[in-house]
């Protein structure tokens, strides 16, 4: 299996809140849930710390416990990561650090996978593409999200709307009334999308955070066949370069309305044969 990875932080002066790692036959990609700067999260460590530790624990579970399902591995990793926080972290805080998750592992003749949140997994079955993910919508906040995108970039109005939207999401997530994410509640893993695909039918697969998936979903620089072909021929770094080029050409988010002008972006591309 040939694997290529690329990642870029949103800004050069802060660490990326994405995480990606692999071990030959198991892979994880996580996208930390970002928050407005002024929003408290009850944790002394921060999102980047959380995402890295959850990713490492999940990868270890995938490799060491083939008897556990993908959802069970994520549940175990969430519990193990929660135990590292310490008494000064409030894991019951609505904004406790959280992440979107994509995971995959070879298991016998199949690829097992799990996706939780708005990151995406793309399976290439010899030119037929299956896109899995972006599976935790929040319809109750959609109107407010559109207002954020419509407000002038950098304006006080946009900042206020963004804070209102972030508070609404945090109040609803992991409650059964909003999106499920990997935070401090192990049972969130039960709401992940899981499945298997015969390795013999797969030519390749890719995992992308929403910052990388902007190539297709936000900027319409091509469809998924184009994105997969680009990563196969020139690597995921070229896909990220084109995403950054589009972001830079539209700093005010006018041509492509979006929540953030730039985002952390990470992609993994694996050629199975």
C-alpha positions as CSV (number, residue, x, y, z in Angstrom):
1,X,0.0,0.0,0.0
2,X,1.4,3.4,-1.0
3,X,0.4,6.2,1.3
4,X,1.0,10.0,1.0
5,X,0.1,12.6,3.6
6,X,0.0,16.4,3.4
7,X,-1.2,19.0,5.9
8,X,-1.1,22.7,6.4
9,X,-2.1,24.8,9.4
10,X,-4.6,27.6,9.0
11,X,-1.9,30.1,10.2
12,X,1.8,29.8,10.5
13,X,1.9,31.1,14.1
14,X,-0.3,28.4,15.6
15,X,-0.3,24.6,15.5
16,X,-2.7,22.8,13.3
17,X,-5.7,21.2,15.1
18,X,-5.7,18.4,12.5
19,X,-3.9,15.1,13.1
20,X,-3.0,12.3,10.7
21,X,-1.0,9.1,11.3
22,X,-0.7,5.6,10.0
23,X,1.0,2.3,10.7
24,X,1.0,0.4,7.5
25,X,-2.5,-1.1,7.6
26,X,-4.3,1.3,9.9
27,X,-4.8,5.1,9.5
28,X,-6.4,7.9,11.4
29,X,-7.3,11.5,10.5
30,X,-8.8,13.9,13.0
31,X,-10.0,17.5,12.6
32,X,-10.2,19.4,15.9
33,X,-13.4,21.4,16.4
34,X,-12.3,25.1,16.4
35,X,-13.9,27.8,18.5
36,X,-14.0,31.6,18.6
37,X,-11.0,32.8,20.5
38,X,-13.1,34.3,23.3
39,X,-15.0,31.1,24.0
40,X,-13.9,29.2,27.1
41,X,-13.5,25.4,26.9
42,X,-12.9,24.3,30.5
43,X,-9.6,22.6,29.5
44,X,-6.1,23.7,30.3
45,X,-4.6,21.7,27.4
46,X,-6.4,22.9,24.3
47,X,-7.7,21.3,21.1
48,X,-4.4,20.5,19.4
49,X,-3.3,18.6,22.5
50,X,-6.5,16.7,22.6
51,X,-6.6,15.8,18.9
52,X,-3.0,14.4,19.0
53,X,-3.6,12.2,22.0
54,X,-7.0,11.0,20.8
55,X,-5.4,10.2,17.4
56,X,-2.5,8.2,18.9
57,X,-4.8,6.2,21.2
58,X,-7.2,5.4,18.4
59,X,-4.4,4.3,16.1
60,X,-3.0,2.0,18.9
61,X,-6.4,0.5,19.4
62,X,-6.9,-0.2,15.7
63,X,-3.6,-1.9,15.5
64,X,-3.6,-3.8,18.8
65,X,-7.2,-4.8,19.1
66,X,-8.5,-6.4,15.8
67,X,-11.2,-8.1,17.9
68,X,-12.8,-4.7,18.7
69,X,-15.0,-3.0,16.2
70,X,-14.1,0.3,14.7
71,X,-16.7,2.1,16.9
72,X,-15.5,0.2,20.0
73,X,-11.9,1.3,19.2
74,X,-13.0,4.9,19.0
75,X,-15.0,4.6,22.2
76,X,-12.0,3.1,24.0
77,X,-9.7,5.9,22.7
78,X,-12.1,8.6,23.9
79,X,-12.2,7.1,27.3
80,X,-8.4,6.8,27.5
81,X,-7.9,10.3,26.3
82,X,-10.4,11.7,28.8
83,X,-8.4,10.0,31.6
84,X,-5.4,12.1,30.7
85,X,-7.0,15.5,31.3
86,X,-6.7,15.8,35.0
87,X,-8.8,17.3,37.7
88,X,-8.4,20.9,36.5
89,X,-10.2,20.2,33.2
90,X,-14.0,20.3,33.1
91,X,-15.0,17.5,30.8
92,X,-18.6,18.4,31.2
93,X,-18.1,21.8,29.6
94,X,-20.1,22.1,26.4
95,X,-17.0,23.3,24.6
96,X,-14.6,20.7,25.9
97,X,-12.1,19.9,23.1
98,X,-13.5,17.7,20.4
99,X,-12.7,16.3,17.0
100,X,-14.1,14.9,13.8
101,X,-12.7,11.5,13.0
102,X,-11.9,9.3,10.0
103,X,-10.3,5.9,10.6
104,X,-9.6,2.9,8.4
105,X,-7.7,-0.4,8.8
106,X,-7.1,-3.5,6.7
107,X,-8.8,-6.5,8.4
108,X,-8.4,-9.7,6.5
109,X,-9.6,-9.2,3.0
110,X,-11.5,-6.0,3.8
111,X,-11.0,-2.4,4.6
112,X,-12.9,-1.4,7.7
113,X,-13.7,2.3,8.2
114,X,-15.3,4.8,10.5
115,X,-16.3,8.4,10.0
116,X,-17.7,10.8,12.6
117,X,-18.4,14.4,11.7
118,X,-17.7,16.6,8.6
119,X,-14.4,15.0,7.6
120,X,-14.7,12.6,4.6
121,X,-13.5,9.3,3.4
122,X,-13.5,8.6,-0.4
123,X,-13.3,5.0,-1.7
124,X,-12.1,4.5,-5.3
125,X,-13.6,1.3,-6.7
126,X,-11.8,1.3,-10.0
127,X,-13.3,4.6,-11.0
128,X,-16.6,4.4,-9.1
129,X,-16.4,6.7,-6.0
130,X,-18.1,6.4,-2.7
131,X,-18.0,9.4,-0.4
132,X,-18.6,8.7,3.3
133,X,-18.8,11.4,6.0
134,X,-20.1,14.9,6.6
135,X,-22.7,12.9,8.6
136,X,-23.5,15.1,11.6
137,X,-25.7,17.9,10.2
138,X,-27.2,20.6,12.5
139,X,-30.4,21.7,10.8
140,X,-31.4,23.9,13.7
141,X,-28.4,26.1,13.2
142,X,-28.4,26.2,9.4
143,X,-30.2,29.6,9.3
144,X,-27.7,31.2,11.7
145,X,-24.8,29.6,9.7
146,X,-26.0,31.3,6.6
147,X,-26.2,34.6,8.4
148,X,-22.5,34.2,9.4
149,X,-21.5,33.6,5.8
150,X,-23.6,36.6,4.5
151,X,-22.1,39.0,7.0
152,X,-19.0,41.0,5.9
153,X,-15.7,39.2,6.7
154,X,-13.9,40.7,9.6
155,X,-17.0,42.8,10.8
156,X,-18.2,42.9,14.4
157,X,-21.6,41.6,13.1
158,X,-19.9,38.5,11.7
159,X,-18.0,37.9,14.9
160,X,-21.2,38.2,16.9
161,X,-23.1,35.9,14.7
162,X,-20.2,33.4,14.7
163,X,-20.2,33.4,18.5
164,X,-24.0,32.8,18.5
165,X,-23.6,29.9,16.1
166,X,-20.7,28.3,18.0
167,X,-22.7,28.5,21.3
168,X,-25.7,26.9,19.6
169,X,-23.7,24.0,18.3
170,X,-21.9,23.5,21.6
171,X,-25.3,23.4,23.5
172,X,-26.6,20.8,21.1
173,X,-23.7,18.5,20.3
174,X,-23.5,15.1,21.9
175,X,-26.9,15.5,23.4
176,X,-29.1,13.8,20.8
177,X,-30.3,17.2,19.6
178,X,-27.3,18.1,17.4
179,X,-24.1,16.7,15.9
180,X,-22.1,14.0,17.6
181,X,-18.3,14.5,17.8
182,X,-15.5,12.7,19.6
183,X,-15.0,14.7,22.8
184,X,-15.2,13.2,26.4
185,X,-18.3,11.0,25.9
186,X,-17.3,7.5,24.7
187,X,-20.8,6.6,23.5
188,X,-20.5,9.3,20.8
189,X,-18.7,6.6,18.9
190,X,-22.0,4.7,18.5
191,X,-23.1,7.5,16.1
192,X,-20.2,7.1,13.7
193,X,-20.8,5.9,10.2
194,X,-19.0,2.5,9.8
195,X,-18.6,-0.1,7.1
196,X,-16.4,-2.4,5.2
197,X,-15.2,-2.6,1.6
198,X,-13.4,-5.6,-0.1
199,X,-9.8,-4.7,-0.6
200,X,-9.8,-6.6,-3.9
201,X,-12.4,-4.0,-5.2
202,X,-10.5,-0.9,-4.1
203,X,-7.9,0.9,-6.2
204,X,-7.4,3.6,-3.6
205,X,-8.9,5.6,-0.8
206,X,-8.5,9.1,0.7
207,X,-9.3,10.8,3.9
208,X,-9.7,14.6,4.1
209,X,-10.6,17.1,6.7
210,X,-13.2,19.7,5.7
211,X,-10.4,22.2,5.1
212,X,-9.0,19.9,2.4
213,X,-12.4,18.8,1.1
214,X,-13.0,22.5,0.2
215,X,-11.4,21.5,-3.2
216,X,-14.8,19.8,-4.0
217,X,-17.3,21.0,-1.5
218,X,-16.7,24.7,-1.3
219,X,-14.6,25.9,-4.2
220,X,-15.8,23.5,-6.9
221,X,-12.3,23.1,-8.3
222,X,-13.3,19.7,-9.5
223,X,-15.4,16.7,-8.5
224,X,-14.3,13.8,-6.4
225,X,-12.9,11.9,-9.5
226,X,-10.8,15.0,-10.2
227,X,-9.6,15.2,-6.6
228,X,-8.7,11.5,-6.5
229,X,-6.9,11.7,-9.8
230,X,-4.9,14.7,-8.7
231,X,-3.8,13.1,-5.5
232,X,-2.9,9.9,-7.3
233,X,-0.8,11.7,-9.9
234,X,0.7,14.6,-8.0
235,X,0.0,13.9,-4.3
236,X,-2.2,15.4,-1.7
237,X,0.1,18.4,-1.3
238,X,-0.9,19.6,-4.7
239,X,-4.6,19.4,-3.8
240,X,-3.8,21.5,-0.7
241,X,-1.8,24.0,-2.8
242,X,-4.8,24.5,-5.0
243,X,-7.1,25.0,-2.0
244,X,-4.8,27.6,-0.6
245,X,-4.6,29.3,-3.9
246,X,-8.4,29.6,-4.0
247,X,-8.5,30.8,-0.4
248,X,-5.9,33.5,-1.1
249,X,-7.7,34.7,-4.2
250,X,-10.9,35.3,-2.0
251,X,-9.7,36.7,1.3
252,X,-13.1,38.4,2.0
253,X,-15.1,35.2,1.5
254,X,-17.1,37.0,-1.2
255,X,-16.8,34.6,-4.1
256,X,-17.1,31.5,-1.9
257,X,-19.0,32.3,1.3
258,X,-17.6,30.3,4.2
259,X,-17.0,30.4,7.9
260,X,-13.2,30.9,7.8
261,X,-11.2,32.5,5.0
262,X,-8.5,29.7,5.6
263,X,-8.7,26.5,7.6
264,X,-6.4,23.8,8.7
265,X,-6.2,21.3,5.8
266,X,-5.0,17.7,5.9
267,X,-5.3,14.9,3.4
268,X,-4.2,11.3,3.2
269,X,-4.2,9.3,0.0
270,X,-3.6,5.5,-0.1
271,X,-3.1,3.5,-3.2
272,X,-4.0,-0.1,-2.3
273,X,-2.5,-1.7,-5.4
